[in-house]
Amino acid sequence: MDAFQTILKFFINRKTAIGYSFMALLTMGGERVFSLVAFRCPCSNENLRYGLVFLFSPALVLLVIGYFLNSKTWKLFTGCWVNPRKIFPRGNVCHFFYVFGQITLNALIAPVMWLSVALLNGTFYECAMSGLDNPDYLNVVCNRKSDKCFGELHMVACDKSSMPFSESDELRRTLQAQSQILGWCVIVTAALLSLLTTCCASCQSKVSHLQLMFWRVYEGTEKEQLEQIFQLYATKLSERNLKCFFENKEPEPISLPAFQAWEDASQLYSFSSSKQHYSTIHKLVEEGQKGTSEERETMLNFVDRREIP
Amino acid sequence: MERLRGALDFCIRHQTVLGYSTVSLLTADSEQIFSSVVFKCPCNSGNMLYGSVFLIVPAFILLLLGYMVNARTWRLLTGSCPLEKCHDCSPWGTCAHSCQVLVLVTARALVAPLTWIAVALLSSNFYTCAASGNSLIKDLICKDQGQECQNLLFKIPCDEKLSRNISSELLSLQAQSQLIGWFLIACIMTVALISTCVSLSCSPVSYLQLRFWKIYSKKEQELFEIKAKEHATNLAEINTNCFFEATDPAPFHTPSNEDWKKISFLYTFNSQEQYYSMIHKYVNTNRGNSAKFEEGCQNPTVLGFVDETHAIESGF
């Protein structure tokens, strides 16, 4: 048992890396399936549209799924129609855009992975660009080839052109090479941007490294405790209600948080360097459950982010 | 069961070395996969760009990943923009210390990129493609032979027999690539050996104390995780209960922001005092309040493992 515990702990410590690797493998698998099963280049004037749709629509779908799966989105938007002041609090209007920007950056990981894998494979780009009618582009690609290239480039992807095999093979290789170089550029840009933004955010953090580590642990345990206490109180309340219903008795009082307390506890947490609160609930409990004061506060990236798979 | 436990203990004791070996193996495997599945030399004037991109860009990406994953980077960077950390240190001292840490972090992060480049050169696909489009190689091989020779040169990566026909005096591109690969590996090994020897010989600490220090760091990190989880559980329980029961929380002491800041400095060794970590120093100098706590900007540690055990916790 000890051995299994150790192995489990090893994997749990690396769950971020494992999660991202799994996502990358899934993207690669999905891209393979798509290009083998679903993708059939039309080899006509429609190449460009077809190729671009296959390249960008799955990315859009993954972006939307990314938004759906991030619980911060729902924390931000729940009840905002009823009370718009919630997302645009007085004196801190940019807070909404800051949080939305963070959610978007997290949701962009899967689409960028898809785009890079699809470009490295080359099939979609090859089909799309072989249908591009731009004369400058055609001059570059069909440089030093026969004149048939200009008219029959869109048939090259299906090997249906009347050009000699060496020429059409070279054209396909050129298009695939362009696609792969573009794919590497996408990956490098994404990696550089994420490193720079994480560095900037880390640099400006008002919280020291070890405290940040403790904070992550606290956030995880608070979530577990909340789940447990929800189960406990829900059981207690439903038992009491059903018992009173069936046995026709008066209900005994059970104390539950008021509506305003729930509203206050559901706000997204912002850190204040003068206080020492690790979450909204911690703050509420220490300052009383009447309401929270709205000061300009900094926001830390990872808080509330752990819910992303 | 006993054997499994023994094997596990072995793995845990040597987890750094095993970790780096795994990273190298994974890099080598991905290179093979890329080489055989993804890489298709275009065999025209784009050879040089295509081959170089496949050789250099993945190495660069692996370097960036190496930086992101190393805990010491974040320990160095977190909260360092407001530069109020070390009051008694000169800015020059802090800068030198940061540079030293940066060099150590870069050395660790370079394992995967150098493995990629070495394996790629040994397989020779990328180099052959890039070199066949290179003007230097063209001048060497096709001395006065004009455009036809250049076109043939472009086609070499796609056609095995061509390379034998073109030049018999010069080494084939494949052989060149493998020679460069072995030379690179030899250089890396030499530099690694020399730098390890130099850093160990400059170590302010004796061999046995160093071993004790390593074990102490690891144990402290393990216990820190356990204690942090325990503390967090207690605090979370108090908070959630008070939220539901609308009562006031019982007094519960948790370290203040200042205390956390004090133990988060990168540890610097001082040969007069005998502290094995920042927490040790903090606890022994009256919770960081005595003047002795502020000293210690001398002898920045060159020892690799200090602060490195936090890499395990930081998500990789």
Interface residues (C-beta under 8 A of the other chain):
Chain A: D2 A3 T6 I7 N13 R14 K15 T16 A17 L120 N121 G122 E170 R173 T174 Q176 A177 Q178 Q180 I181 W184 I187 V188 A191 L192 S194 L195 T198 C199 S202 C203 Q204 S205 K206 V207 S208 H209 L210 Q211 L212 M213 F214 V217 Y218 G220 T221 E222 E224 Q225 L226 I229 Y233 S255 L256 P257 A258 A261 A265 S273 Q276 Y278 S279 I281 H282 L284 V285 E286 Q289
Chain B: M1 L4 R5 L8 I12 V38 K40 C41 P42 C43 N44 G46 L49 Y50 V53 F54 V57 P58 F60 I61 L64 L65 Y67 M68 V69 W74 R75 L77 T78 G79 S80 C81 P82 F224 E225 A228 K229 H231 A232 T233 L235 A236 E237 I238 N239 T240 N241 C242 F243 F244 E245 A246 P249 T254 S256 N257 W260 K261 I263 S264 H310 I312 E313 S314 G315 F316
